[in-house]
Amino acid sequence: MLSETSTATVRATLPAVGAAVGDIADLFYRKLFDAHPELLRDLFNRGNQASGAQRQALAGSIAAFATQLIEHPDTRPDVMLGRIAHKHVSLGVTAAQYDIVHTHLFAAIAEVLGDAVTPEVAAAWDEVYWLMAGALISIEERLYAQQGVVAGDVWRAWEVAARIEETADVAAFQLRPADGAPAPAFRPGQYVSVQVELPDGARQIRQYSLSGAPGSRLRSITVKRVHGGGSPDGEVSRHLHTEVRAGDLLRVSAPYGDLVLDSADAPVLLASAGIGCTPMLSMLEHLAASGHRAPVTVVHGDRSPATHAMRTDHALLTGKLPDATAHFWYEDPEPGHPADRTGRVDLSGLAIAPGTHAYLCGPLPFMRAVRTQLLAKGVPAADIHYEVFGPDMWLAQD
């Protein structure tokens, strides 16, 4: 809880900090990477830094946490903190790195806000930072312990057992631990980080959902090649598509992620778009394997059947459930595809069972639209869960 003195100071200065938080985040990252270029090379996503997405997400999370401290001082934004912490541990972030961030973040705050940063203002925002950092460190220590690893030591060598071309731009990689030890357990919907060495020596990291059921002997990730469309192509997805074949080794983290299937007996809705189908397929396969009997509604949107990765699995797994239906929308469908399933996903014609728990994954506009439709149908906000691939821009835009 923020102290009474700091609460008054943060309340008074939040509008000014909020208005400048984008500039603060931009300067912070420049200072951080000037002092520690290895962090940009081997930890942070260079693509997200170039696009500005990571800076916006940082700004959004700081503003959201400070606002929570002021408006709801007796509660903590655990959903936001949990999502950040899962991402951090999948990257191997350690407690010591919060000191490095603090140094450069507060140097940026002082430079951007100038004389407005009095000792009282600096002390109040320092308290905000360490409340947030302390909460994250505590969650991250617990997540590391749950996987039985030392903080930061999340990486193992995995062998590519097989590679499957799902579409022209999507490939699935089936993996097994290179040391022959059992694969760590995971929950349906979780992801792993994959680290690859690029031609310039950088060891870039990306997260990929595990697309099979937890009981599988192999682990499977499904990777869409990111085409830049005027900006550089995705570095890691390009490397995986052009360089990695069966027999190769990859550095893969322990599994993490907070979008997990918790509603054991409740009706479920799994909504995805594009490559967002990967965690949904893991959940769907688990539901089929566990004999789930409540209604399951599967919703997916894509450009066309040809770009719908694992389309056959999507349909077959749905068919294994006793009370499940699949609804696929395509912007460019094949001849004969239903007119009411052409274009963007529209839930208006679907019956949503009472008590449904909804899980969403896909581009942010898609998830916003689906969430709005579900709320209109009476699904409580607390029962709508989502996964963002990349920085959580939902925070930055709310």
C-alpha positions as CSV (number, residue, x, y, z in Angstrom):
1,M,0.0,0.0,0.0
2,L,1.3,3.5,-0.9
3,S,2.0,5.7,2.1
4,E,-0.4,8.6,2.8
5,T,2.1,11.2,2.0
6,S,3.1,9.6,-1.3
7,T,-0.5,9.0,-2.3
8,A,-1.2,12.7,-2.1
9,T,1.9,13.5,-4.2
10,V,1.3,10.8,-6.8
11,R,-2.4,11.9,-7.1
12,A,-1.2,15.5,-7.7
13,T,1.5,14.6,-10.2
14,L,-0.1,11.7,-12.0
15,P,-1.6,13.9,-14.8
16,A,1.8,15.4,-15.6
17,V,3.6,12.0,-15.4
18,G,0.9,10.4,-17.4
19,A,1.1,13.0,-20.1
20,A,4.9,12.6,-20.3
21,V,5.1,8.8,-19.7
22,G,5.6,8.0,-23.4
23,D,8.6,10.4,-23.6
24,I,9.9,9.0,-20.3
25,A,9.7,5.4,-21.6
26,D,11.4,6.4,-24.8
27,L,14.3,8.1,-23.0
28,F,14.5,5.3,-20.5
29,Y,15.1,2.7,-23.1
30,R,17.7,4.8,-24.9
31,K,19.6,5.3,-21.6
32,L,19.2,1.6,-20.7
33,F,20.5,0.3,-24.0
34,D,23.4,2.8,-24.2
35,A,24.6,1.5,-20.8
36,H,23.7,-2.1,-21.4
37,P,23.7,-2.9,-25.1
38,E,23.6,-6.6,-24.3
39,L,20.0,-6.3,-23.0
40,L,18.8,-5.1,-26.4
41,R,20.9,-7.8,-28.2
42,D,20.0,-10.8,-26.0
43,L,16.9,-10.0,-23.9
44,F,14.6,-7.4,-25.3
45,N,12.7,-7.9,-28.6
46,R,14.4,-5.6,-31.1
47,G,11.4,-5.6,-33.4
48,N,9.1,-4.3,-30.6
49,Q,11.7,-1.7,-29.7
50,A,11.9,-0.5,-33.3
51,S,8.1,-0.3,-33.6
52,G,7.6,1.4,-30.2
53,A,5.3,-1.3,-29.0
54,Q,7.4,-2.1,-25.9
55,R,7.6,1.6,-24.9
56,Q,3.9,2.0,-25.1
57,A,3.3,-1.2,-23.0
58,L,5.7,0.0,-20.3
59,A,4.0,3.4,-20.2
60,G,0.6,1.7,-19.9
61,S,1.6,-0.6,-17.1
62,I,3.2,2.1,-15.0
63,A,0.2,4.4,-15.4
64,A,-2.2,1.6,-14.7
65,F,-0.3,0.5,-11.5
66,A,-0.1,4.1,-10.2
67,T,-3.8,4.7,-10.9
68,Q,-4.7,1.5,-9.0
69,L,-2.7,2.5,-6.0
70,I,-4.6,5.8,-5.8
71,E,-8.1,4.7,-6.7
72,H,-8.1,1.2,-5.1
73,P,-5.5,1.4,-2.4
74,D,-6.6,-1.9,-0.7
75,T,-6.3,-4.0,-3.8
76,R,-3.5,-5.0,-6.1
77,P,-3.8,-5.4,-9.9
78,D,-2.8,-9.0,-9.7
79,V,-4.0,-9.9,-13.2
80,M,-1.7,-7.3,-14.8
81,L,1.2,-8.2,-12.5
82,G,0.8,-11.9,-13.1
83,R,0.8,-11.4,-16.9
84,I,4.0,-9.4,-16.7
85,A,5.6,-11.8,-14.3
86,H,5.0,-14.8,-16.4
87,K,6.5,-13.0,-19.4
88,H,9.6,-12.0,-17.3
89,V,10.3,-15.5,-16.0
90,S,10.0,-17.0,-19.5
91,L,12.8,-14.6,-20.4
92,G,14.9,-15.3,-17.4
93,V,14.6,-11.9,-15.8
94,T,16.2,-11.7,-12.3
95,A,15.7,-9.4,-9.3
96,A,19.0,-7.6,-9.8
97,Q,17.8,-6.3,-13.1
98,Y,15.1,-4.2,-11.4
99,D,17.9,-2.1,-9.9
100,I,19.3,-1.5,-13.4
101,V,15.8,-0.5,-14.6
102,H,15.3,1.8,-11.6
103,T,18.5,3.7,-12.3
104,H,17.7,4.5,-15.9
105,L,14.0,5.0,-15.4
106,F,14.4,7.6,-12.8
107,A,17.2,9.3,-14.7
108,A,14.7,9.6,-17.6
109,I,11.9,10.9,-15.3
110,A,14.2,13.6,-13.9
111,E,15.4,14.7,-17.4
112,V,11.9,14.8,-19.0
113,L,10.1,16.5,-16.1
114,G,13.0,18.7,-15.0
115,D,12.4,21.0,-12.1
116,A,9.0,19.4,-11.4
117,V,10.8,16.4,-9.9
118,T,11.3,17.8,-6.4
119,P,12.7,15.5,-3.7
120,E,9.1,14.8,-2.5
121,V,8.0,13.9,-6.0
122,A,11.0,11.6,-6.6
123,A,10.4,9.9,-3.3
124,A,6.7,9.3,-4.0
125,W,7.3,7.8,-7.5
126,D,10.2,5.8,-6.1
127,E,7.8,4.2,-3.7
128,V,5.4,3.4,-6.6
129,Y,8.3,1.8,-8.5
130,W,9.4,-0.4,-5.7
131,L,5.9,-1.5,-4.8
132,M,5.4,-2.7,-8.4
133,A,8.9,-4.1,-8.6
134,G,8.6,-5.9,-5.3
135,A,5.3,-7.4,-6.2
136,L,6.7,-8.7,-9.5
137,I,9.9,-10.0,-7.9
138,S,7.8,-12.0,-5.4
139,I,5.5,-13.5,-8.1
140,E,8.5,-14.3,-10.2
141,E,10.3,-16.1,-7.4
142,R,7.2,-18.2,-6.9
143,L,7.0,-19.0,-10.6
144,Y,10.6,-20.0,-10.8
145,A,10.2,-22.3,-7.7
146,Q,7.1,-23.9,-9.2
147,Q,9.3,-25.0,-12.2
148,G,12.1,-26.1,-9.9
149,V,14.6,-23.8,-11.5
150,V,17.0,-21.2,-10.1
151,A,15.9,-17.6,-10.9
152,G,17.0,-16.8,-14.4
153,D,18.0,-20.3,-15.3
154,V,15.0,-21.3,-17.4
155,W,16.8,-22.6,-20.5
156,R,17.3,-26.1,-21.8
157,A,18.4,-27.6,-25.1
158,W,15.6,-29.2,-27.1
159,E,15.9,-31.2,-30.3
160,V,13.6,-30.7,-33.2
161,A,12.0,-34.1,-33.7
162,A,9.9,-33.1,-36.7
163,R,8.9,-30.1,-38.7
164,I,5.5,-29.8,-40.3
165,E,4.5,-27.2,-42.9
166,E,1.0,-26.2,-41.9
167,T,0.5,-23.4,-44.4
168,A,2.7,-21.3,-46.7
169,D,3.7,-19.1,-43.7
170,V,3.2,-21.4,-40.7
171,A,5.4,-24.3,-39.6
172,A,5.0,-26.5,-36.6
173,F,8.1,-27.7,-34.7
174,Q,7.8,-30.8,-32.5
175,L,10.4,-30.8,-29.8
176,R,11.9,-33.1,-27.2
177,P,14.5,-32.5,-24.5
178,A,17.9,-33.0,-25.9
179,D,19.2,-34.6,-22.7
180,G,16.4,-37.3,-22.7
181,A,14.9,-36.1,-19.5
182,P,11.1,-35.8,-19.2
183,A,9.6,-32.7,-20.6
184,P,8.3,-30.3,-17.9
185,A,4.6,-30.3,-17.3
186,F,2.5,-27.4,-18.6
187,R,-1.1,-26.2,-18.5
188,P,-3.2,-25.8,-21.6
189,G,-2.7,-22.3,-23.0
190,Q,0.8,-21.7,-21.8
191,Y,3.8,-20.8,-23.9
192,V,7.6,-21.2,-24.0
193,S,10.3,-18.8,-25.0
194,V,12.7,-19.8,-27.8
195,Q,16.1,-18.2,-28.1
196,V,18.0,-18.3,-31.4
197,E,21.4,-16.9,-32.4
198,L,21.1,-14.6,-35.4
199,P,23.8,-13.9,-38.0
200,D,24.9,-10.7,-36.2
201,G,25.5,-12.7,-33.0
202,A,22.4,-11.5,-31.2
203,R,20.5,-14.1,-29.2
204,Q,16.9,-12.9,-29.7
205,I,14.0,-14.4,-27.8
206,R,10.3,-14.9,-28.8
207,Q,7.4,-16.6,-27.1
208,Y,5.4,-19.3,-28.8
209,S,2.3,-21.1,-27.4
210,L,2.4,-24.8,-26.9
211,S,-0.1,-26.2,-29.3
212,G,-0.5,-29.7,-28.1
213,A,-2.1,-31.3,-25.0
214,P,-0.1,-31.4,-21.8
215,G,0.1,-35.2,-21.8
216,S,1.9,-35.4,-25.2
217,R,5.4,-37.0,-25.2
218,L,6.6,-34.2,-27.5
219,R,6.1,-30.5,-27.2
220,S,4.9,-28.6,-30.2
221,I,5.2,-24.9,-31.1
222,T,3.6,-23.4,-34.2
223,V,5.4,-20.4,-35.8
224,K,4.0,-17.9,-38.3
225,R,6.6,-16.2,-40.4
226,V,6.2,-12.5,-39.8
227,H,6.4,-10.4,-43.0
228,G,7.3,-6.8,-42.4
229,G,5.1,-5.2,-45.0
230,G,7.3,-2.2,-45.3
231,S,9.3,-2.8,-42.1
232,P,11.9,-5.6,-41.5
233,D,10.5,-9.2,-41.3
234,G,10.4,-10.9,-37.9
235,E,13.9,-11.9,-37.1
236,V,13.2,-15.0,-35.1
237,S,10.3,-16.3,-37.2
238,R,12.4,-15.9,-40.3
239,H,15.3,-17.8,-38.8
240,L,13.1,-20.6,-37.6
241,H,11.5,-20.9,-41.0
242,T,14.6,-20.7,-43.1
243,E,17.3,-22.4,-40.9
244,V,15.7,-24.9,-38.5
245,R,15.1,-28.5,-39.5
246,A,14.6,-31.9,-37.8
247,G,17.7,-32.8,-35.7
248,D,18.6,-29.2,-34.9
249,L,18.8,-27.9,-31.4
250,L,16.9,-24.9,-29.9
251,R,17.2,-23.2,-26.5
252,V,13.7,-23.3,-25.0
253,S,12.5,-22.0,-21.7
254,A,10.3,-23.7,-19.1
255,P,6.6,-23.2,-19.8
256,Y,4.8,-20.1,-18.5
257,G,1.7,-18.0,-19.2
258,D,-1.4,-17.0,-17.3
259,L,-4.0,-17.8,-19.9
260,V,-4.8,-21.3,-18.7
261,L,-7.9,-23.5,-18.9
262,D,-9.3,-23.4,-15.3
263,S,-13.0,-24.0,-15.9
264,A,-13.1,-27.8,-15.5
265,D,-16.8,-28.3,-15.7
266,A,-18.2,-25.0,-17.1
267,P,-19.2,-24.3,-20.7
268,V,-16.2,-22.9,-22.6
269,L,-15.8,-20.6,-25.6
270,L,-12.5,-20.6,-27.4
271,A,-12.2,-17.6,-29.7
272,S,-9.1,-17.0,-31.9
273,A,-7.9,-15.2,-35.0
274,G,-4.9,-16.0,-37.2
275,I,-2.1,-17.7,-35.3
276,G,-3.9,-17.0,-32.1
277,C,-5.4,-20.5,-32.6
278,T,-2.3,-22.2,-31.1
279,P,-3.2,-21.9,-27.3
280,M,-6.8,-22.6,-28.2
281,L,-5.9,-25.9,-29.8
282,S,-3.9,-26.9,-26.7
283,M,-7.0,-26.2,-24.6
284,L,-9.3,-28.0,-27.1
285,E,-7.1,-31.1,-27.2
286,H,-7.1,-31.2,-23.4
287,L,-10.9,-30.8,-23.2
288,A,-11.2,-33.7,-25.7
289,A,-8.7,-35.9,-23.9
290,S,-10.3,-35.2,-20.4
291,G,-13.8,-36.0,-21.6
292,H,-15.3,-32.5,-21.0
293,R,-19.1,-32.8,-21.3
294,A,-20.2,-29.2,-20.9
295,P,-20.9,-27.1,-24.1
296,V,-17.8,-25.9,-26.0
297,T,-18.1,-23.2,-28.6
298,V,-15.1,-22.8,-31.0
299,V,-14.8,-19.6,-32.9
300,H,-12.0,-18.7,-35.3
301,G,-11.4,-15.9,-37.9
302,D,-8.8,-16.0,-40.7
303,R,-8.1,-14.5,-44.1
304,S,-9.0,-17.7,-45.9
305,P,-9.1,-21.5,-45.4
306,A,-5.5,-21.7,-46.9
307,T,-4.1,-19.4,-44.2
308,H,-6.0,-21.1,-41.3
309,A,-3.2,-23.0,-39.6
310,M,-4.1,-26.5,-38.3
311,R,-7.6,-26.1,-39.7
312,T,-8.1,-29.9,-39.8
313,D,-7.1,-30.3,-36.1
314,H,-9.5,-27.5,-35.2
315,A,-12.4,-29.3,-36.7
316,L,-11.4,-32.9,-35.7
317,L,-10.8,-32.0,-32.0
318,T,-14.1,-30.2,-31.9
319,G,-15.8,-33.3,-33.3
320,K,-14.3,-35.4,-30.4
321,L,-16.3,-33.5,-27.8
322,P,-19.9,-34.6,-27.1
323,D,-21.4,-31.0,-27.1
324,A,-19.2,-28.8,-29.2
325,T,-19.6,-26.7,-32.3
326,A,-17.0,-25.0,-34.5
327,H,-17.6,-21.7,-36.4
328,F,-15.0,-20.5,-38.8
329,W,-15.1,-17.0,-40.4
330,Y,-13.1,-16.2,-43.5
331,E,-12.6,-12.9,-45.3
332,D,-11.8,-14.7,-48.5
333,P,-13.7,-18.0,-48.3
334,E,-13.9,-20.9,-50.7
335,P,-17.0,-21.2,-52.9
336,G,-20.0,-22.5,-50.9
337,H,-18.8,-21.2,-47.6
338,P,-21.9,-19.8,-45.6
339,A,-22.5,-16.1,-46.1
340,D,-23.0,-15.6,-42.4
341,R,-19.5,-16.9,-41.8
342,T,-17.9,-14.6,-44.3
343,G,-16.0,-11.5,-43.1
344,R,-15.1,-10.7,-39.5
345,V,-16.2,-12.8,-36.6
346,D,-19.7,-11.9,-35.5
347,L,-21.2,-13.7,-32.5
348,S,-24.6,-12.2,-32.8
349,G,-26.1,-15.4,-34.2
350,L,-24.4,-17.7,-31.7
351,A,-26.1,-19.0,-28.5
352,I,-23.7,-18.6,-25.5
353,A,-24.5,-21.1,-22.7
354,P,-25.0,-19.6,-19.2
355,G,-21.9,-19.8,-17.1
356,T,-19.5,-19.8,-20.1
357,H,-15.9,-19.1,-19.6
358,A,-14.3,-17.4,-22.6
359,Y,-10.7,-17.5,-23.8
360,L,-9.5,-15.2,-26.5
361,C,-6.3,-15.0,-28.5
362,G,-5.5,-13.0,-31.6
363,P,-4.9,-9.4,-32.7
364,L,-6.0,-6.7,-30.2
365,P,-8.9,-5.3,-32.4
366,F,-10.3,-8.8,-32.7
367,M,-10.2,-9.5,-29.0
368,R,-11.7,-6.1,-28.2
369,A,-14.5,-6.8,-30.6
370,V,-15.2,-10.3,-29.3
371,R,-15.0,-9.2,-25.7
372,T,-17.6,-6.4,-26.4
373,Q,-19.9,-8.9,-28.0
374,L,-19.6,-11.4,-25.1
375,L,-20.3,-8.6,-22.5
376,A,-23.4,-7.7,-24.5
377,K,-24.5,-11.4,-24.3
378,G,-24.2,-11.3,-20.6
379,V,-20.8,-13.0,-20.1
380,P,-19.3,-11.4,-16.9
381,A,-16.0,-9.6,-17.5
382,A,-14.3,-11.8,-14.9
383,D,-15.0,-14.8,-17.1
384,I,-13.4,-13.4,-20.2
385,H,-9.7,-14.2,-20.4
386,Y,-7.2,-13.2,-23.1
387,E,-3.6,-13.7,-24.3
388,V,-1.7,-11.0,-26.2
389,F,1.2,-12.1,-28.4
390,G,3.9,-9.5,-27.7
391,P,3.7,-6.4,-25.4
392,D,0.3,-6.0,-23.7
393,M,-1.0,-3.1,-25.7
394,W,-4.5,-3.5,-24.1
395,L,-2.9,-1.8,-21.0
396,A,-1.4,0.9,-23.1
397,Q,-4.8,1.7,-24.8
398,D,-7.2,1.4,-21.9
